[in-house]
């Protein structure tokens, strides 16, 4: 995870909580998150990285960080489990990558 990533808690007491990464601690094992759109939660929370997934929506503009399409940018047109289909800004073609390999 990196500062600015949108994340969703996928297990534990805070399951389904959405937030934005503020910082990453302990060699990447713990992530400090600012909750989004929640009543009562106004302070940052430190959550184990294993309980978080990056969160994207159709239409988000992203850049590929790893793999065959590293450096490519485009719009997410479809998300299926942990795979995003992205329409490239440069080639005007669609390609698929793991959600873990992209960043807004």
Long-range contacts (C-beta under 8 A, 24 or more apart in sequence): 1-28, 1-31, 1-49, 1-52, 1-54, 2-103, 4-103, 4-104, 5-54, 5-103, 5-104, 6-36, 6-54, 6-55, 6-56, 6-104, 7-31, 7-33, 7-52, 7-53, 7-54, 7-55, 8-52, 8-53, 8-55, 9-47, 9-51, 9-52, 10-51, 10-52, 10-53, 11-50, 11-51, 12-47, 12-48, 12-51, 14-45, 14-47, 14-51, 17-41, 17-45, 18-55, 19-45, 24-49, 53-82, 53-99, 54-99, 54-100, 54-102, 54-103, 56-84, 56-99, 56-102, 56-104, 60-104, 61-104, 62-86, 62-102, 62-103, 62-104, 63-102, 63-103, 63-104, 64-97, 64-101, 64-102, 65-101, 65-102, 65-103, 66-101, 67-97, 67-98, 67-101, 69-95, 69-97
